[in-house]
Amino acid sequence: MPDESEISSVCQTIGEAGIGRVVTGFYRQVPDDDVLGPMYPPQDLAEAESRLRDFLIFRFGGSDRYIQQRGHPRLRIRHAPFELTQQARDRWVALMDQALSEADLPPTIETIMREFLHQTATFLINS
């Protein structure tokens, strides 16, 4: 896992726009995905995208908008209602990897984000 100083430097390097490109690229793939698509109600997709963008901006050293609006991330509790299997984790990671590759980020930043996102996705497996 990247250390805290590496994680917190991401937003300083690529800005909120860079993180936004990753999140937009991820959510562009979700509706047509046979594993993840059913997990995201169409009426909540835009809000889910906004929540992930704000969380990642906060986690990677940017604005605390996520905390101001939603409080502590409590990732395991917030994701508990969803059956997050190894298959769902692997698909989420695959779509996120594709989004990271398309976002045109500096290689070191892409690596930091990829490692953090992979480990967080594994942490959220609950089924």
N, C-alpha and C positions, 0 to 999 in steps of 0.2 A: 504494500500500500504506500502511496506517496506520503511524504511527511506533511505536517500541517502547514509549513511555510510554502511548500510547493503548491498545495491545494489552494491556499488563500491568495496565491499570486496569479491564478488563472484569469480572473476577471480583470485584474490590472493590465494584463497583457493583451487579451482579446476583446475586452469590454463586454457589455451586456449584449451587444449586437452579435458577437461571435457565439456566445452561449445560445442566443436566440436562433441562430442558423442551425445549430445542432438540434435543438428541440423541434423547430419547424420541420426539419428533415425527418426526424423520427415520426412525428405525428402525421406527416404526409403518407407514410407507409401503413399506419395502423388500420384504417377502415377496411382495406382490402386483405388484411392478413387473416388467415383462417384460424389462428390460435389467439392472437391478441384482439382482433377486431370485435369479437363477441363480448370481450371483457370491458369495452369502452362504449357506453351508451352514446349514440350519435348526438343526442341533445346535450351531452356533457363534454364532448370532445374538445371544444374550444376552451372550456374552463379547465379541463385536465391539462391541456397544453400550457395554459397560463400558470397553473400551480407548479408544474414541473419547471418551467422557465424561471419563475421567481425563486423556487427552492434552490435550483442549481446556481443562480446568480448569487444568492446568499451564501451557499456552501462554498462557492469558489471565490469568496472574498469581496463580493459586491454589495449592493443595496440590501438592507434588512427588511424590505417590503414584505417578504414571505412571513417573517416573524411578526411583523406589525399586524398583518391581516389574519394569520392563522395560528400564531403562537409556536411553541416548540414543535419541531417536525414530527416527533413520535411516529417514525416510519412504520415500525412493526404494527402498532395499534391501528394506524390509518389504513394499512393494507390487509389487516386481519379478515375483513369480510370477503376477500377475494381468495379463491383457491389458486395459490401460486406454486405450481409444480416446477420440477426441474425443466420440463418441456417449455413451460411459459417463461421461465427465467432465460433459457437458452434462446428462445425466439426474441424476447425483449432485448437481450444482448446483441443478437444478430442485427436487428433493426437499428439499434443505437450505434453499433459499429459502422453500419452503412451510412448513417447520418453523420457520424464523426468523420468518416472518409470524405464525404461530399462537402463538408463545411470549410475546407481549405484553411485549416488551422496550422500554426507552427508545429512541427513534429513533436517537440517536447511537451507542448500543451496537450496535444492529442493523446499522447501516452499517459500523462497524468490523469486526464479525464477518463480515458478508457479503463485504466486500472481502478480508479475510484468507482466508476459505474458498474464494472463487472463484480467487484467485491460487494457493493451495496445490493445489487440484484441477487447475489447468492445469499446474503444475509436475510433477504425478505422471503425466501422459500419457506412455505408453511404447510405444505401438503405433499 
